[in-house]
Amino acid sequence: MNDLFKQQVYEITKLIPKGRVSTYGAVAKAVGYPNHSRHVGNAMGGCPKDVPAHRVISSTGKLSVPSFRERLEKENVIVQENWKIKDFKTLFWDPLKEL
């Protein structure tokens, strides 16, 4: 994973509106690497503080990082007991359709 890929991932992630979520796979597709969702996850692990990594979740609507629950709830995103986002399909932000 190179620095250009990481930078592209961070730029897309910064565009996710508050109160919305996207997925590792959707971000990967948006930067032109549809099969690299795991690389997006790895990039998010060391991202700068100005990148809202808490808004990027698994394709099943589940939080990958439980500590992000509080940040999402501050943005009025409801996280259920099973770590899934309530109304995931409604809150899903698809960069390919919304940019």
C-alpha positions as CSV (number, residue, x, y, z in Angstrom):
1,M,0.0,0.0,0.0
2,N,1.6,3.2,-1.1
3,D,1.3,6.8,0.1
4,L,-0.8,7.9,-2.9
5,F,-3.4,5.2,-2.2
6,K,-3.6,6.2,1.5
7,Q,-3.9,9.9,0.6
8,Q,-6.8,9.1,-1.8
9,V,-8.5,7.0,0.8
10,Y,-8.2,9.9,3.3
11,E,-9.5,12.5,0.9
12,I,-12.6,10.4,0.1
13,T,-13.2,9.6,3.8
14,K,-13.0,13.3,4.7
15,L,-16.0,13.8,2.3
16,I,-18.3,11.5,4.2
17,P,-20.9,13.8,5.8
18,K,-21.5,13.9,9.6
19,G,-24.3,11.5,10.5
20,R,-23.6,9.2,7.5
21,V,-21.4,6.1,7.1
22,S,-19.6,4.4,4.2
23,T,-17.9,1.1,3.9
24,Y,-14.3,0.0,3.3
25,G,-15.4,-1.5,0.0
26,A,-17.2,1.7,-1.2
27,V,-14.1,3.8,-0.4
28,A,-11.9,1.2,-2.2
29,K,-14.1,1.5,-5.3
30,A,-14.1,5.2,-5.2
31,V,-10.3,5.4,-5.3
32,G,-10.2,2.9,-8.2
33,Y,-9.3,-0.3,-6.4
34,P,-12.5,-2.2,-5.9
35,N,-10.8,-5.3,-4.4
36,H,-8.8,-3.5,-1.8
37,S,-11.2,-3.0,1.0
38,R,-8.7,-4.5,3.5
39,H,-6.1,-2.1,2.4
40,V,-8.6,0.7,3.1
41,G,-9.0,-0.7,6.6
42,N,-5.2,-0.8,7.0
43,A,-4.9,2.8,5.9
44,M,-7.6,3.9,8.3
45,G,-5.7,2.3,11.2
46,G,-2.9,4.9,10.9
47,C,-4.9,7.9,9.5
48,P,-4.4,11.5,10.6
49,K,-6.8,12.9,13.2
50,D,-8.6,15.0,10.7
51,V,-9.8,11.9,8.9
52,P,-13.2,10.6,10.2
53,A,-12.2,7.0,10.3
54,H,-15.2,6.2,12.5
55,R,-17.5,6.8,9.5
56,V,-16.1,3.9,7.6
57,I,-17.5,0.5,8.6
58,S,-17.9,-3.0,7.2
59,S,-20.2,-3.9,4.3
60,T,-22.6,-5.6,6.7
61,G,-23.2,-2.3,8.6
62,K,-21.2,-3.4,11.6
63,L,-18.5,-1.4,13.4
64,S,-15.1,-2.8,12.9
65,V,-13.7,-0.7,15.8
66,P,-16.1,-0.7,18.8
67,S,-14.5,2.4,20.3
68,F,-15.9,4.4,17.3
69,R,-19.4,3.9,18.7
70,E,-19.2,7.0,20.9
71,R,-18.1,9.2,18.0
72,L,-20.9,8.0,15.8
73,E,-23.5,8.5,18.5
74,K,-22.4,12.1,18.9
75,E,-23.3,12.5,15.2
76,N,-26.8,10.9,15.9
77,V,-25.9,7.6,14.3
78,I,-27.5,4.8,16.4
79,V,-25.3,1.8,17.1
80,Q,-27.2,-1.2,18.2
81,E,-26.1,-3.7,20.8
82,N,-24.8,-6.1,18.1
83,W,-22.5,-3.2,16.9
84,K,-24.6,-2.8,13.7
85,I,-25.7,0.7,12.5
86,K,-29.4,1.2,12.8
87,D,-30.8,2.2,9.4
88,F,-27.6,1.4,7.7
89,K,-29.0,1.4,4.2
90,T,-30.5,4.9,4.8
91,L,-27.3,6.3,6.3
92,F,-25.0,4.7,3.8
93,W,-23.0,7.2,1.8
94,D,-21.9,5.9,-1.6
95,P,-19.1,8.1,-3.0
96,L,-19.6,6.8,-6.5
97,K,-23.2,8.0,-6.5
98,E,-22.9,11.1,-4.3
99,L,-19.8,12.8,-5.5
